[in-house]
Amino acid sequence: MSQRIVSFVMSGGSRLWPLSREDNPKQFHDLSGDGSMLAKTLRRLAARPEGQTPIFLIASERHADRVHADLAGIDLAGGGPLFEPTGRNTAAAVALAS
């Protein structure tokens, strides 16, 4: 039986003062001019040479529109976004991923 690696990206937090706010957290900032930090992370995962491995993104439901915009054009290899109705910090996102 072959095993596949499944990637989970936890998209949360707002600690990039003074740029970040609740409605515009750090993962959506474009600090280098070539896309948000979230989009760059997802592109790096999608480009791995190991083959098709699903990529899932865990994010707040309140940022769903922004997440979908950042996902445009990125092949998540059968994965996709998972939205939390209420942020519960890292432990809940890890539990959802497992």
N, C-alpha and C positions, 0 to 999 in steps of 0.2 A: 504494500500500500504506500503510495507516495503522499508526502505531507506538503501542504501549501502554507506559506506564510500569509497571514491576513493582517493588514495594517489598519490601525485605528489612530486617527488624529483627534486629539481633544482640543477643540477650538473654544477657548473661554478665557476669562480674565480681562482685567482692564487696567493693569498696573504698568503703564508707560506714561507716567505723568510728565509733562502737562498735556500731552497729545490725546490720550485716551479718555473716553467718557463712557458711561453705560451704554449709550446708543451707538458709539463708535469705538469699540475696543481695539486693543493693539493689533490683533490678527488681521484687521482690515486696512491697516496703514501701509502705504507704499513708500518705504524708506529709501529704496534704491532706484526707483524710476522704471522698474520692469514688473510691476504687479504687487499685489498685497503680499504680506508675509504668509498668509494662508495659501494663496494661489501658488506661490513659489514652493512651499512645502509639498503641496499635492503634485505639482509638476515633477519635482525631484523623485517622489515615490513612484509616480507613473512611469518614469524613464528608467527604472532599475532594469538591469539585464537579466534578472532571474525569471522573467516570463510573466505571464498573467497572474497576478496576485490581487485579490480584491482589496480595495481601499475604502474604509468607512470613515466618516467624519461625524463626530459628536459635537453638537452645537446647541445653543439656546434657540428655542422656537421663535423668540423675538427677533432673531437675526436671520430668519429663513430666507427672506428676499435677497439679502446681501450674500449669503452663502451660495444660493443658486446662481447669482451673478458671477461669483468667483469660480464656480465649478464649470461654467460654460466653456466647452471646448477641451475639457480635461477628461480623459478616459479613466474611469475608476475601476475598470476590469470587473464589473459585476457588483461592485460595492455601491455605496451611496451615502447620503447624509442621514443621520439619525438625530432627531430633535428632542431635546428635553423641554417639557412644558415649564419647568421651573429649575433654575440653576441650583445644584446641590453640592457644588465643589467637586474635587477630584475623585473622591471615593465612589460617588454615585456613577460617574462617567466610567471608571474602571470596572465597576460591577456590570454596567450595561455592556461594555466591550467583552467581558468574559462570558 
